[in-house]
């Protein structure tokens, strides 16, 4: 009977030991979960504070600093390269040497290239419109200046009328004052506010014609001759227009070029070509 009683006591002690270990493990796990939750919340709040701060480096240092003191000092600052220098005495250095540090700063949000190009194009066309007035029809959205062949040329020829020469002179003068900021090859006279360059400036003649007839083919050839004549007149009045390039690399194509478009329609008259100057911004 003594043996059986001792056996029962051993079983009870084993069960008590098992229950105690289970309770302890549950307690440790509970404490671990609480600590993990605390660190997760603290990490999230710290990350949010740093990412939303204008200067994350400064925000992080201010979280670390615990004993900042206000001291008067003469600073030297290079704002272009973001470097600041201060006397060593301010930092407790008795040698008298300067100590310089690089600092970060808030930067403007980067705009998409297309947005910048559109803004520069709008500013350019608004300036042209203000200077040219009624000399040419300007389309701010399409970035074009438009004329009629009868407005510029002797009827049926590529010879500029006196009125056409006056218009070409005014347009050339305006382009010569504006395009240096938007191209390469000619130094601008003043400062430039734009960030985008022109890719090409096309002098374009467009006409509706019947390509199946001799008259239609003649009208197509005349439209091209008129676009060349207008381009040459612009350069004659302002030779620097011929020096402008759409690319900075040597040997780039001239900025000012010519083109002609024809839309073939049966029985089209093939007269009354429209001429335009198209401005295409680089993307």
Buried (B, 14 or more C-beta within 10 A) or exposed (E): EEEEEEEEEEEEEEEEEEEEEEEEEEEEEEEEEEEEEEEEEEEEEEEEBBEEBEBBEBBBEEEEEEEEEEEEEEEEEEEEEEEBEBBEBBEEEEEEEEEEEEEEEEEEEEEEEEEBBBBBBEBBBEEBBEBBEEBBBBBEEEBBBBBEBEBBBEEEEBEBBEEBBEBBBBBBBBBBBBBBBBBBBBEEEEEEEBEBBBBBBBBBBBBBBBBEBEBBBEBBEBBBBBBBBBBBBBBBBBEBBBBBBBBEEEEBEBBBBBBBBBEBEEEBEBBEBBBBBBBBBBE
